[in-house]
Amino acid sequence: MPLYESEITRFLAELKSARPHVADGQRKGRALLWDRPQDPDTLRRNRESRLRQPAYVYYPKDYT
């Protein structure tokens, strides 16, 4: 048993025990948005096409 448990941790634990279908919904949502097969070629092309961010982005460059 942990020494300290925050109110939000207790709330989430009680919510998940009272409504077990919430965890299923979380898994389905994660699968929908995050757990997708990745194409290595697309990942490589995206990585190679990135532009480097300047050190200080709020300072305007003088293009003249």
Residue frames as a rotation matrix with the C-alpha (Angstrom) as fourth column:
MET 1
0.579 0.815 0.000 0.00
0.815 -0.579 0.000 0.00
0.000 0.000 -1.000 0.00
PRO 2
-0.148 -0.664 0.733 1.45
0.577 -0.660 -0.481 3.39
0.803 0.352 0.481 -0.97
LEU 3
-0.633 -0.161 -0.757 2.13
0.750 -0.371 -0.548 5.92
-0.192 -0.915 0.355 1.73
TYR 4
-0.468 0.471 -0.748 0.37
-0.223 -0.882 -0.415 8.69
-0.855 -0.027 0.517 -0.15
GLU 5
-0.547 0.400 0.736 -2.40
0.826 0.404 0.394 8.41
-0.140 0.822 -0.551 -2.67
SER 6
-0.981 0.131 -0.144 -3.74
-0.148 -0.982 0.114 11.58
-0.126 0.133 0.983 -4.26
GLU 7
-0.234 0.972 0.018 -7.42
-0.309 -0.056 -0.950 12.35
-0.922 -0.228 0.313 -4.54
ILE 8
0.190 0.295 -0.937 -7.35
-0.971 -0.087 -0.224 11.96
-0.148 0.952 0.270 -8.30
THR 9
-0.730 -0.493 -0.473 -5.70
-0.547 0.837 -0.029 8.53
0.410 0.238 -0.881 -8.00
ARG 10
-0.829 0.495 0.261 -8.38
0.054 0.536 -0.843 7.42
-0.557 -0.684 -0.471 -5.57
PHE 11
0.020 0.877 -0.480 -11.09
-0.611 -0.369 -0.700 8.88
-0.791 0.307 0.529 -7.79
LEU 12
-0.090 -0.116 -0.989 -9.81
-0.968 0.242 0.060 7.03
0.233 0.963 -0.134 -10.86
ALA 13
-0.953 -0.272 -0.131 -9.48
-0.227 0.932 -0.281 3.75
0.198 -0.238 -0.951 -8.97
GLU 14
-0.554 0.819 0.148 -13.06
-0.002 0.176 -0.984 4.07
-0.832 -0.546 -0.096 -7.66
LEU 15
0.105 0.587 -0.803 -14.35
-0.845 -0.373 -0.383 5.04
-0.524 0.719 0.457 -11.10
LYS 16
-0.396 -0.341 -0.853 -12.71
-0.807 0.573 0.146 2.05
0.439 0.745 -0.502 -12.77
SER 17
-0.997 0.069 0.032 -13.99
0.043 0.858 -0.511 -0.34
-0.062 -0.508 -0.859 -10.11
ALA 18
-0.315 0.943 -0.103 -17.53
-0.126 -0.149 -0.981 1.06
-0.941 -0.296 0.166 -10.30
ARG 19
0.735 0.536 -0.415 -17.56
-0.441 -0.087 -0.893 1.17
-0.515 0.840 0.172 -14.12
PRO 20
0.041 -0.793 0.608 -15.30
0.153 0.607 0.780 -1.55
-0.987 0.061 0.146 -15.56
HIS 21
0.550 0.217 0.807 -16.34
0.797 0.152 -0.584 -0.68
-0.249 0.964 -0.090 -19.14
VAL 22
0.897 -0.265 -0.353 -14.35
-0.278 -0.961 0.014 2.58
-0.343 0.085 -0.935 -18.87
ALA 23
-0.043 -0.977 0.211 -11.06
-0.349 0.212 0.913 0.66
-0.936 -0.035 -0.350 -19.24
ASP 24
-0.049 0.100 0.994 -12.39
0.765 0.644 -0.027 -1.04
-0.642 0.759 -0.108 -22.40
GLY 25
0.886 0.431 0.172 -13.29
0.447 -0.692 -0.567 2.34
-0.125 0.579 -0.806 -23.84
GLN 26
0.566 -0.764 -0.308 -9.80
-0.518 -0.621 0.589 3.64
-0.641 -0.174 -0.747 -23.06
ARG 27
-0.290 -0.687 0.666 -8.21
0.120 0.664 0.738 0.68
-0.949 0.294 -0.110 -24.85
LYS 28
0.287 0.473 0.833 -10.47
0.890 0.190 -0.415 1.13
-0.355 0.860 -0.367 -27.88
GLY 29
0.977 0.078 -0.198 -9.66
0.028 -0.969 -0.244 4.84
-0.211 0.233 -0.949 -28.03
ARG 30
0.189 -0.980 -0.067 -5.95
-0.483 -0.152 0.862 4.18
-0.855 -0.131 -0.502 -27.79
ALA 31
-0.272 -0.250 0.929 -6.13
0.537 0.761 0.362 1.58
-0.798 0.598 -0.072 -30.54
LEU 32
0.655 0.615 0.439 -8.08
0.715 -0.315 -0.624 4.01
-0.246 0.723 -0.646 -32.71
LEU 33
0.982 -0.185 -0.045 -5.61
-0.190 -0.962 -0.195 6.87
-0.007 0.200 -0.980 -32.35
TRP 34
0.368 -0.916 0.161 -2.19
-0.876 -0.284 0.389 5.50
-0.310 -0.285 -0.907 -31.37
ASP 35
-0.181 -0.467 0.865 -1.74
-0.251 0.873 0.419 1.76
-0.951 -0.141 -0.275 -31.85
ARG 36
0.861 0.415 -0.292 -1.42
-0.353 0.076 -0.933 1.68
-0.365 0.907 0.212 -35.62
PRO 37
0.472 -0.725 0.501 1.05
0.754 0.627 0.197 -0.19
-0.456 0.285 0.843 -37.79
GLN 38
0.460 -0.425 -0.779 3.89
-0.321 -0.898 0.301 2.05
-0.828 0.111 -0.550 -38.93
ASP 39
0.930 -0.207 0.304 5.33
0.360 0.338 -0.870 2.10
0.077 0.918 0.389 -42.43
PRO 40
0.281 -0.899 -0.335 9.16
0.657 -0.074 0.751 2.29
-0.700 -0.431 0.570 -42.11
ASP 41
-0.378 -0.426 0.822 9.52
0.912 -0.324 0.251 4.03
0.159 0.844 0.511 -45.48
THR 42
0.452 0.628 0.634 7.06
0.441 -0.775 0.452 6.78
0.775 0.076 -0.627 -44.52
LEU 43
0.892 -0.166 -0.420 8.75
0.368 -0.272 0.889 7.25
-0.261 -0.948 -0.181 -41.15
ARG 44
-0.086 -0.992 0.097 12.16
0.842 -0.020 0.539 7.55
-0.532 0.128 0.837 -42.84
ARG 45
-0.272 0.031 0.962 10.88
0.787 -0.568 0.241 10.07
0.554 0.822 0.130 -45.42
ASN 46
0.779 0.594 0.201 9.20
0.342 -0.671 0.657 12.15
0.525 -0.443 -0.726 -42.71
ARG 47
0.643 -0.612 -0.460 12.38
0.521 -0.090 0.849 12.16
-0.561 -0.786 0.262 -40.63
GLU 48
-0.338 -0.840 0.424 14.52
0.886 -0.131 0.446 13.19
-0.319 0.526 0.788 -43.61
SER 49
-0.127 0.349 0.928 12.17
0.711 -0.620 0.331 15.98
0.691 0.702 -0.169 -44.68
ARG 50
0.683 0.368 -0.631 12.13
0.723 -0.459 0.516 17.78
-0.100 -0.809 -0.580 -41.33
LEU 51
0.303 -0.565 0.767 13.65
0.174 -0.759 -0.628 21.24
0.937 0.324 -0.131 -41.22
ARG 52
-0.420 -0.523 -0.742 15.87
0.849 0.064 -0.525 22.25
0.322 -0.850 0.417 -38.35
GLN 53
0.741 0.671 -0.027 14.29
0.614 -0.660 0.432 24.74
0.272 -0.337 -0.901 -36.01
PRO 54
0.059 -0.748 0.661 16.34
0.048 -0.659 -0.751 27.91
0.997 0.076 -0.003 -35.46
ALA 55
-0.661 -0.439 -0.609 17.81
0.581 0.215 -0.785 28.46
0.476 -0.872 0.113 -32.02
TYR 56
-0.706 0.469 -0.530 15.54
0.206 -0.580 -0.788 31.40
-0.677 -0.666 0.313 -31.24
VAL 57
-0.487 0.545 0.682 12.31
0.872 0.336 0.355 31.14
-0.036 0.768 -0.639 -33.21
TYR 58
0.517 0.784 -0.344 10.85
0.779 -0.597 -0.191 34.51
-0.355 -0.169 -0.919 -32.18
TYR 59
-0.067 -0.614 -0.786 13.72
-0.037 -0.786 0.617 36.57
-0.997 0.070 0.030 -33.58
PRO 60
0.878 0.479 -0.019 12.96
-0.032 0.020 -0.999 37.55
-0.478 0.878 0.033 -37.18
LYS 61
0.002 -0.871 0.491 15.55
0.758 0.322 0.568 36.61
-0.653 0.371 0.661 -39.76
ASP 62
0.214 -0.035 -0.976 16.87
-0.435 -0.898 -0.063 39.31
-0.875 0.438 -0.207 -42.04
TYR 63
0.337 0.014 0.941 16.38
0.612 0.757 -0.230 37.91
-0.716 0.653 0.247 -45.54
THR 64
0.991 0.056 -0.122 17.65
-0.047 -0.706 -0.707 41.04
-0.125 0.706 -0.697 -47.35
